[in-house]
Amino acid sequence: MQVVQYLLAHNYLLTALELLVEAQEAGNEEDVDSLQHFFSDQAKFPAEVVAKYDPNDGTAACLHNPAEMRNAGSRFLVACN
């Protein structure tokens, strides 16, 4: 999907995360499968590094459980920068 490639290439991570969550809620996960892989990549987003940002808000858990991404909101991206 060209939109996904564009968002990732330009480092629009929050927009990419929002697209992933919206697609999941709409039942269109297959349309943004590459985003699922991107945000689940522990090499890019090590859970232990994210947990250091704010271990009490569940942000680290959302990395590897996309259903939790909506709950973490933009804190997820702040933690990963």
C-alpha angles and dihedrals in degrees: 000000000000094000092058092048091049094050093049095042090054093043094243090154099157091052090046091050091049090050090051093050093046092049091050092050090050092049093247099119092137089064091063102030091132090059090052089055093044096053093040093054106116090195089064097035111025108196092222091056093048091046089058090062094061116339092182100062100063094244095134091052092055092060092073099026109056092189086071094051094090090056093052093048119174093343086081093064095042089054092052097052 
